[in-house]
Amino acid sequence: MARRRTRALLAVLVVLGSLIVLGGRDIPPAAAACTPRNLSASRLNAIFARPGVGRTATARGFGGGDYQRVYALPGGRMLWLFQDMFFSNDDDLRDSLEDAAHNAGLVQTGTCWSLVGGPRMRNFIGSSRTTPLRRWFWPMDGEMGADGALWIFVAEMRNPDGTGATWGARPVATWVARVQPSTLRVLSFEPARNAGTRLYGWSVVSDANYSYLYGHCYRQFVNRVDGVGQFDAGCMPSSYLARVPKGRFGVAPTYWNGTRWTTNRHAAAPVMTRGHANPMDVQRFGGVYVNVTKIDDWWGWVIYVDRASRPQGPWTPVQEIDALGMRRCAGECGNYHAQLLPYRSGNGKMVVSISNGGRFDLWQRNAYLYRPGFLAVPVPD
C-alpha cells in the first residue's frame, strides 16, 4: 500500500518562492461571523469538509494538507499551519499539484479565514533557506512569548538523496521563528537554543511559571519497511521534556532527568515510552495536563488520551479512541498525528484534530481524504 509519505514527496517538487500571501474572503462576512470564538469539533468538520477555505477572488483556498498545528493569537484569533498544504477550490488536486507549500496555512477569526503562505512553495517560514527535495522546514508547536511575539518551533528536514520526504529524509535541527502576532510578519528565524535532533518544541505548554518543551525525534524514514519497522526504534517510542521560564523561549532550557531538572541535556530521561511511535501532544486545562497520541502513526489503531498533574507525569491513560473506524476509505486510507487544539469549545470539551491520508492517487482525485478531521473529547477529571 502506498503510504501518506508519497504526498509529501510531491509537495516538494514545486517551484520555490518567497512571497507571503494574506487573503480574505470573496464576500465580506457579517461582523458577527468574524467574532473570535472557539469552534466545536462538529463545526470544524463542516468547515473542512468543503474545499477552498480562505479563498479570495484571486487566490485559491485550502484544498488539503496534514500535520496541522494550531496556535492561539491575542484577541482570540488562531493561526493554523500545515506541514504540507495544497491550494485548491475543488476536491480534485490533479490540476493543482504545483499549488503547494510547506508550513502554509490559515488565520482563523471565528468562522472567517484568510491565507498565509502561497502555492509554488511560497512557504510561510524559511522559503529563502529551502532547497526543494533536499532541505525544507516543517512546523512544530509554539506559544506566545514574554516578548509579545509568537514563537514557533520548526524541524529542519534534509534528504541528501534529493528525493524529498521519503527514505533518507531526516530532521537535522530544531529552529524557532518569531512572528509578529498582528501582522504575522516573521521577525526572525534561527536555530533554537537547543537545536538538536530530539526536537524540543514538538509540543509546547505553559503553567504560571514555566513553558515546557516536549521532544520527539520524528525519524519516520529510517528503514525501508512497509510498517512500523520503518521508524527509528531507538527514539520514536519516547518523548522527553525541557523547560524555560514562562515565555522566555530564547534562554537555555533545563531537562527532566527522571527525578529532577538539570542543565545537562544528555541526562534527559523519557517522560513516556509507548508503542513504536508515541508523539505526545500536550495541553493544560485548569490544573490537568492532557496528552493525546495517535499511536504508531499510520499503522496504529488507537488515539490515546492521558492525564497528569505535572508536565513530567506520571501519565495515566484515561481513554482509548478507535482511530481505525475513523478512516475515510476502507483499506487504502489511514490517519495519523492527533493534536489538541488550544482551547475548550462552547460545550466545555476538548477538540482533537487528526490528519487523514490515503493512497496517493486516491486523495489526488478526492482532496477530502487529505483534510483534517475533528472530534470532541471530555477533559479528564
Sequence and secondary structure as in RCSB ss.txt:
>XXXX:A:sequence
MARRRTRALLAVLVVLGSLIVLGGRDIPPAAAACTPRNLSASRLNAIFARPGVGRTATARGFGGGDYQRVYALPG
GRMLWLFQDMFFSNDDDLRDSLEDAAHNAGLVQTGTCWSLVGGPRMRNFIGSSRTTPLRRWFWPMDGEMGADGAL
WIFVAEMRNPDGTGATWGARPVATWVARVQPSTLRVLSFEPARNAGTRLYGWSVVSDANYSYLYGHCYRQFVNRV
DGVGQFDAGCMPSSYLARVPKGRFGVAPTYWNGTRWTTNRHAAAPVMTRGHANPMDVQRFGGVYVNVTKIDDWWG
WVIYVDRASRPQGPWTPVQEIDALGMRRCAGECGNYHAQLLPYRSGNGKMVVSISNGGRFDLWQRNAYLYRPGFL
AVPVPD
>XXXX:A:secstr
   THHHHHHHTTS           SS   GGGGS     HHHHHHHHTSS BT  SSS  EEEEES EEEE GG
G EEEEEEEEEE SSS GGG TT EEEEEEEEEETTEEEEESBTTTB SS GGG BTTTEEEEEEEEEE TTSSE
EEEEEEEE TTS  SSTT EEEEEEEEEE TTT  EEEEEE SS STT EEEEEEE SSEEEEEE     SSS  
SSGGGS TTTTTEEEEEEEETT TTS  EEE SSSEES GGG   SEE SS    EEEEETTEEEEEEETTGGG 
 EEEEEEESSTT   EEEEEEESGGG SSTTTEEEEEEEEEEEE TTS EEEEEEEEE HHHHHH GGGGS EEE
EE    
